[in-house]
């Protein structure tokens, strides 16, 4: 996550959740040993989230994302469809390797300005980033916090095994929302544009250091190393470089304090709820087994839970009922590709909408939800069927 969008509010909610979790431990509802086990499981996940946030923020400040987008505009050679497809590729790559929040928050301003500079309405480009930030986050463990948690549950240490399991639904989850955007905005995207000159980075040294760090980091994230190690190393390198050349950028706000409090408290509260029998109460809803109907029930439960509450608590709540690799994959389809309807379904959506407002782009929640009601159920349905077919 990034420190944009209501960090104080998120921190307050997180502090409340930590308080509830502390009471659960103090009263014995959550055994202390279970609380310690939760901490041991989640600290690498949260450290990775902090480190990759710092890397993305500083690389963005150095102008890396803007430079990539402008290079794409030149590659598009004046064709709107080509430009949009290049934005799709950038959003997918950003999500897969640098997490959904990088795409939703840092890439959104870049593509909005890119669209405006070339005479396009920003909405189809902005909607592309937020939908793909969620739906394209199925392929690798680093793409989403839920995936890192699932990787632990699966017992996988090789990102290749995770990708092999998720490849079919990941492809479908990218294609379906893109097809919907292409149909809805076909007239706007079917025009031509004149490329504009690219801006020169304000500090070429920081630009190239950032580019090198990101270029080295991406393969290391899929090398099989615990992802927090290369992410932390990359963050430290960039912090050191900016401390020398742009000290103002190195500030406490780079660390997503609100997210740390929120996620830490959430893990404790959900674990306490499991101690009280929450999973047993939900078993009738999610069913059991690995047949297509059972997988659809579980992915639909994840989809409904994410849009009712949020995708992270939805995953944590339903994880004990996902007792096989296929069921975990189906749950990830629901909680990753499904949060496209309600504003709170994914924190990335809220962060994205705040970026739009800051850029003067108007999109009512009503229109967003109506579009999501078309895209989300269809994406979850077809991605789950792809998962079932690929493993049949």
WOVEN-V204353 format. One record per residue. N is the residue number from 1. RES is the residue in three letters. NEAR is the number of other C-alpha atoms within 12 Angstrom. Layout:
n/res/near
N/RES/NEAR
N/RES/NEAR
This chain:
n/res/near
1/UNK/49
2/UNK/41
3/UNK/35
4/UNK/33
5/UNK/29
6/UNK/23
7/UNK/27
8/UNK/19
9/UNK/18
10/UNK/31
11/UNK/25
12/UNK/21
13/UNK/24
14/UNK/28
15/UNK/26
16/UNK/23
17/UNK/30
18/UNK/29
19/UNK/21
20/UNK/27
21/UNK/35
22/UNK/27
23/UNK/21
24/UNK/27
25/UNK/25
26/UNK/16
27/UNK/13
28/UNK/17
29/UNK/25
30/UNK/29
31/UNK/24
32/UNK/22
33/UNK/17
34/UNK/24
35/UNK/32
36/UNK/19
37/UNK/16
38/UNK/29
39/UNK/22
40/UNK/18
41/UNK/23
42/UNK/31
43/UNK/24
44/UNK/28
45/UNK/38
46/UNK/36
47/UNK/35
48/UNK/38
49/UNK/42
50/UNK/41
51/UNK/37
52/UNK/48
53/UNK/41
54/UNK/43
55/UNK/48
56/UNK/46
57/UNK/39
58/UNK/44
59/UNK/42
60/UNK/34
61/UNK/32
62/UNK/36
63/UNK/32
64/UNK/37
65/UNK/39
66/UNK/32
67/UNK/31
68/UNK/31
69/UNK/42
70/UNK/33
71/UNK/23
72/UNK/32
73/UNK/38
74/UNK/24
75/UNK/22
76/UNK/24
77/UNK/22
78/UNK/23
79/UNK/25
80/UNK/35
81/UNK/30
82/UNK/23
83/UNK/36
84/UNK/46
85/UNK/30
86/UNK/29
87/UNK/41
88/UNK/39
89/UNK/26
90/UNK/37
91/UNK/45
92/UNK/39
93/UNK/31
94/UNK/40
95/UNK/44
96/UNK/40
97/UNK/38
98/UNK/49
99/UNK/50
100/UNK/50
101/UNK/49
102/UNK/51
103/UNK/51
104/UNK/48
105/UNK/44
106/UNK/47
107/UNK/49
108/UNK/48
109/UNK/37
110/UNK/37
111/UNK/44
112/UNK/40
113/UNK/30
114/UNK/41
115/UNK/34
116/UNK/25
117/UNK/22
118/UNK/33
119/UNK/23
120/UNK/30
121/UNK/29
122/UNK/31
123/UNK/36
124/UNK/43
125/UNK/43
126/UNK/45
127/UNK/46
128/UNK/47
129/UNK/52
130/UNK/56
131/UNK/50
132/UNK/56
133/UNK/51
134/UNK/56
135/UNK/55
136/UNK/55
137/UNK/51
138/UNK/54
139/UNK/48
140/UNK/47
141/UNK/50
142/UNK/51
143/UNK/48
144/UNK/45
145/UNK/46
146/UNK/47
147/UNK/43
148/UNK/42
149/UNK/37
150/UNK/46
151/UNK/38
152/UNK/26
153/UNK/29
154/UNK/26
155/UNK/19
156/UNK/24
157/UNK/23
158/UNK/24
159/UNK/35
160/UNK/20
161/UNK/22
162/UNK/35
163/UNK/27
164/UNK/24
165/UNK/38
166/UNK/43
167/UNK/31
168/UNK/29
169/UNK/41
170/UNK/43
171/UNK/33
172/UNK/34
173/UNK/44
174/UNK/44
175/UNK/30
176/UNK/32
177/UNK/41
178/UNK/37
179/UNK/25
180/UNK/25
181/UNK/33
182/UNK/25
183/UNK/18
184/UNK/20
185/UNK/26
186/UNK/18
187/UNK/16
188/UNK/25
189/UNK/29
190/UNK/22
191/UNK/21
192/UNK/22
193/UNK/26
194/UNK/22
195/UNK/25
196/UNK/23
197/UNK/15
198/UNK/20
199/UNK/20
200/UNK/15
201/UNK/23
202/UNK/18
203/UNK/21
204/UNK/20
205/UNK/22
206/UNK/31
207/UNK/30
208/UNK/21
209/UNK/28
210/UNK/37
211/UNK/31
212/UNK/21
213/UNK/32
214/UNK/35
215/UNK/20
216/UNK/20
217/UNK/32
218/UNK/31
219/UNK/22
220/UNK/25
221/UNK/35
222/UNK/30
223/UNK/22
224/UNK/23
225/UNK/22
226/UNK/27
227/UNK/40
228/UNK/31
229/UNK/25
230/UNK/31
231/UNK/39
232/UNK/29
233/UNK/27
234/UNK/36
235/UNK/36
236/UNK/25
237/UNK/28
238/UNK/42
239/UNK/36
240/UNK/22
241/UNK/28
242/UNK/29
243/UNK/18
244/UNK/16
245/UNK/21
246/UNK/22
247/UNK/16
248/UNK/16
249/UNK/26
250/UNK/24
251/UNK/17
252/UNK/15
253/UNK/23
254/UNK/30
255/UNK/32
256/UNK/34
257/UNK/32
258/UNK/34
259/UNK/42
260/UNK/34
261/UNK/28
262/UNK/35
263/UNK/42
264/UNK/40
265/UNK/36
266/UNK/40
267/UNK/42
268/UNK/42
269/UNK/35
270/UNK/36
271/UNK/40
272/UNK/35
273/UNK/28
274/UNK/28
275/UNK/25
276/UNK/17
277/UNK/19
278/UNK/23
279/UNK/27
280/UNK/19
281/UNK/18
282/UNK/25
283/UNK/23
284/UNK/16
285/UNK/23
286/UNK/36
287/UNK/27
288/UNK/26
289/UNK/23
290/UNK/31
291/UNK/22
292/UNK/28
293/UNK/22
294/UNK/29
295/UNK/42
296/UNK/40
297/UNK/34
298/UNK/46
299/UNK/53
300/UNK/42
301/UNK/41
302/UNK/49
303/UNK/47
304/UNK/37
305/UNK/35
306/UNK/39
307/UNK/35
308/UNK/23
309/UNK/26
310/UNK/35
311/UNK/45
312/UNK/43
313/UNK/38
314/UNK/40
315/UNK/50
316/UNK/41
317/UNK/39
318/UNK/46
319/UNK/43
320/UNK/32
321/UNK/39
322/UNK/35
323/UNK/25
324/UNK/24
325/UNK/30
326/UNK/39
327/UNK/43
328/UNK/46
329/UNK/53
330/UNK/55
331/UNK/53
332/UNK/60
333/UNK/60
334/UNK/54
335/UNK/52
336/UNK/61
337/UNK/55
338/UNK/55
339/UNK/51
340/UNK/49
341/UNK/37
342/UNK/33
343/UNK/32
344/UNK/27
345/UNK/35
346/UNK/42
347/UNK/44
348/UNK/46
349/UNK/46
350/UNK/32
351/UNK/37
352/UNK/43
353/UNK/37
354/UNK/32
355/UNK/35
356/UNK/34
357/UNK/22
358/UNK/17
359/UNK/22
360/UNK/17
361/UNK/25
362/UNK/21
363/UNK/25
364/UNK/17
365/UNK/22
366/UNK/14
367/UNK/18
368/UNK/29
369/UNK/24
370/UNK/18
371/UNK/28
372/UNK/36
373/UNK/25
374/UNK/23
375/UNK/38
376/UNK/44
377/UNK/34
378/UNK/32
379/UNK/43
380/UNK/49
381/UNK/35
382/UNK/34
383/UNK/44
384/UNK/50
385/UNK/34
386/UNK/30
387/UNK/40
388/UNK/31
389/UNK/20
390/UNK/21
391/UNK/23
392/UNK/11
